[in-house]
Amino acid sequence: MTKRDLVVKIAQQTGLTQCDIKNVVEGVLDGITDALAAGDKVELRNFGIFKVKSRRSRVGRNPRTGSVVPIESKKVSIFKPGKVMKKKVEGD
């Protein structure tokens, strides 16, 4: 499902215009992105938790040559699904 598909689905369910729904969806996603960039955790009950995790630097290997390649530390965003989402995805 794309952002466009989501906007169309919500517009059909609510009767609001797709333009209004698009602005709301983009606002929510921008809010989540801004919070993560600031190092905050975003918790949406029954949906899941978005947070930033730091990965330490390590040594990797080039699979073609076998040479050692240093991998720098970095921050990555992670998502942990909530209980309700887990149950729906599992089909319970």
N, C-alpha and C positions, 0 to 999 in steps of 0.2 A: 504494500500500500504506500503510495506516495503522499506528499503533503497535499497535493491537488485532490487526490481521491478522498482524503480525510475531510477537506473543506467541502467537497460536494456532498458527502454523506451527512455531515453535520447540518448543512444547509437544508437538505431534504427533510431531516428529522425535526428541525426547529422552525422552518419556514422563514428564516432570516436570509438576507442576501449573501451570496458567496463572497462579495467584497468585504462585508462586515466580519464574516467568519474567518476569512483569510487574515484580516488585521488582528483578530483575537489569537488565532493559532500562531502567527508570527510573533506576536507580543509575548505569548507564553514561552515559546522556544527561545526568544531573545533573553527573557528573564532568567531562564534556566542557564543559558550560556554565560550571561553576565555573572550570575552567582557562582558558577564553577570557576570562572576566570578569577574571581576574587578569593577563591579558596574555600567557599562555603559549601555545605552539603544541602541538597534539595531533596526533601522527603514528601512524596505524594502518597497519602494513605491509600491502602489497598491496591496501589499501582506499583510503586517501587522507590528506590533511593538512587539518586545520582550523586557521585562524589569524585573527588580528584585523589589519585594515588600517585605517590612518587616511586619511580623505579630507579634503583641504584645502577651505577655504571658497572659494566661487566666486560668480559672478554668473549668474543664470538669467533667463529671460523668461517672463512669463505668456503662454501661447499665445492666449488670447482677446483680451487688451487690448494685448499687446506691451510692457507696462511691465516695467521692470527689477526683479527680485526677488533680494535677497541670500540665498544658501544657506550656512548655517553649516557649519563643519567638523564631522565626526563620525567615529566608529569603526564599522566594519562587519565582520561575520564572513564569511570566504570559505572555500570548499572547493576543493581541487585533487585530483582523482581520481588514484589510483595506477595503475601499469602494468597490473596484473591486471584492475582494474575497467574501464579503458579498452578492453582487448582484448575483454572479455566484452560490453560495451555495443556495441562496433563489430561484434561478431559473428565475430571471427577465431578 
